[in-house]
Amino acid sequence: MPKKKFYISTPIYYPSASPHLGHAYCTTMTDVIARGKRMRGYDVFFVTGLDEHGMKIQKNAEAKGITPQQFVDEISERFLSLWKAMDIQYDDFIRTTQERHIKTVQKIFSKMLEKDDIYLSAYEGWYCVHEESFWTETQVGPEHLCPDCGRPVEKSSEEAYFYRCSKHVDSLLKFYDANPAFITPESRKNEMINTFIKPGLQDLCVSRTSFNWGIQVLENPKHVVYVWLDALTNYITTLGYLQEDDSRFQYFWNDPETEVVHVIGADITRFHTIYWPMFLESLGLREPNRVFVHGLLMMKDGKMSKSKGNAISAYPLIERYGVDAVRYYLVSEVPFGSDGTFTPEQFVMRVNQDLANNFGNLLNRTVSMIGKYFDGEIPAFSTGINPQDSEIDEMIARTIAAYEALNDDLKVTEAYAEVMNLVSRANKYIEETAPWALAKDPEKKEALASVMAHLARVLFVSAMLLKPIFVTKSDKVFDQLGLPSDKREYSFLSDAHLLDGIKVNKGEPLFPRLDAEAEEKAIAEMMAGPKEAVAA
């Protein structure tokens, strides 16, 4: 039976400055989804990258006295370094300054010109450099402020190419009706229809002549392709669309059975859910299955932002607490799709309560008791001996089923909460069965053995389900359980006898408990540290 195919992307980030924890959040969530699918046997392609053109990049480079290419090359390395530190397992890192992307975008522009989906005209309106967007008089209001970022806009007039949005509006609305899960959460779809489409969607400006840091239009070289036609097409140029070798494109995108998911931030919803499906229709290509709009990771003073200077780097958190703790915090603290606020108190609480007290404590107690009561050998699995055994068995099965269903629906935070609920139930199971009391009665040896086997099984199942988050710690659990490397696979979840007779190896605490006061202070100091200066 052929593997199911899954294609997932982050937005391509704008490299105006170094990446921060907000970038790490989106990419980590996407990485966790991709790892989970791979673990379950899917053929996965996961892409991330950088959107490197535009006036803002050109101005930032000029301010530093270097070329735009030098500027983006330098920032690109910082993104790659962060993905390495976060253990992001991407399949491709696309940059819009790469030759493969440039040539494909030029071909795409030419195809749209030939179809008369793009036409030459002139634009006069209010332009926001920061958002790289044109706005009407009504949209900017009497104070002439960008409706997206609130910054002052400037009057701009220039010759430009436009994309005929009006030609595709009806088919877009039909697509929305036929695919209700396309935009998640659904409230975002209502926003797109009521705010942008119903009032009358204007044709989209897709070229500029007022700056030259971009991809030249072959038919009219004084024009460069405007950001969104350039940026959005990365999702197919990374796969080889219109390139000499397009086998990856044919295998993933052109197969209607492939599930295609874009994970994006709320500020670029309009471009991904209105213009991107239209562009794809122009090219005669399929649409994505889902555009998932995640929430923002906020600071107490608002959105984490490079230009606001309130962003926290992920590096000191990783160095102090380990990548697994940081990844777990990002997945568990903010329900995927909602906004959340980063605070030192919540970070320390997550590590202490969930990882040290709950998961780490279960591992430590279980391995210690197996060592003490059974000379380190995990007893053979049996069930129905203790009154709670069947409940644990049923909860394991329910957890696996819920985990798969929730992850498939991109309810990532809820999926991993189910796993931690199983861990909590196992800790309660210890208190209910009181192994220390069972060990005193020779006639209770079988009951004690069943408790140990059930606890070991919960640890294996939990560590396996958490493996997309715990890029190092799940294997530490398997090491302590004595599990051979060839048995550390998702396919063994259903084997209740997998651990029978295996010798455990007690190791270091998985997540040492933190001194809350000291660590909250340390994180607060990280947040107050010097910030990178960024041009608006």
KADASUL-V316041 format. One line per field, one symbol per residue. phi: phi as a letter, one per 20 degrees, with the letter a starting at -180 (. if undefined). psi: psi as a letter, one per 30 degrees, with the letter a starting at -180 (. if undefined). A space follows every 50 residues. Layout:
phi: ???
psi: ???
This chain:
phi: .fffdbdccefefeeeaffcfffffgffgffffffffggenfedccccrc dddofffffffffemcfgfffffffgfffffffffeledeebcecfefgf fgffffffffffffemeccebcdcadddffelcecegffemfeldffedn efdcfbcafbeceffgfdfffffffgffcfegdcffgffgffffedegfo fffefcbccebceaeffgfbffedffgffffffgfdffengldgddffff fefeefefedcddceffdfgfeddffffgffgemdfeffbdeeefdeedf dogfbfffmdedffgffffednffffffgffefdggodebdecgffffff fffeeffeffffffffffffffeclndffffbcneegegfffgffgffff ffgfffffemefgfffffffffffffffgfffelgffgfedgfdgfffff fffffffgfffffffegfeefcfffffffffmffffdecgfegeefegeg mfeecfcfgfcgfefgfffffffgfffeffdffcff
psi: klkkkkkklllkljhfaklafeeeeeeeeeeeeeeeeeeggljkkkklak jglleeeeeeeeffglleeeefeeeeeeeeeeeeefhkilfkjkkffkee eeeeeeeeeeeeeefgfklkakkkakkjeefhkklleeeflffhkkfefg lklkkkklklkkkiefffeeeeeeeeefifgekklffeeeeeeeeeeefj jlkkkgllfflgiakkkefiffkkkleeeeeeffffeffgkglejgeeee edefjffkkkkkkllefgeeeffeeeeeeeeefhllllekjjjlakjllf gakkkeffggkkkfeeeeeefleeeeeeeeefejkjflllkkkeeeeeee eeeeeeedeeeeeeeeeeeeeefghgkklkkllgelffeeeeeeeeeeee eeeeeeefggieeeefeeefeeeeeeeeeeeefieeeeffjffgeeeeee eeeeeeeeeeeeeeffefeifeeefeeeeffgklefghlefgefjfgegk gkkljkalkejkkkjeeeeeeeeeeefflklkkkk.
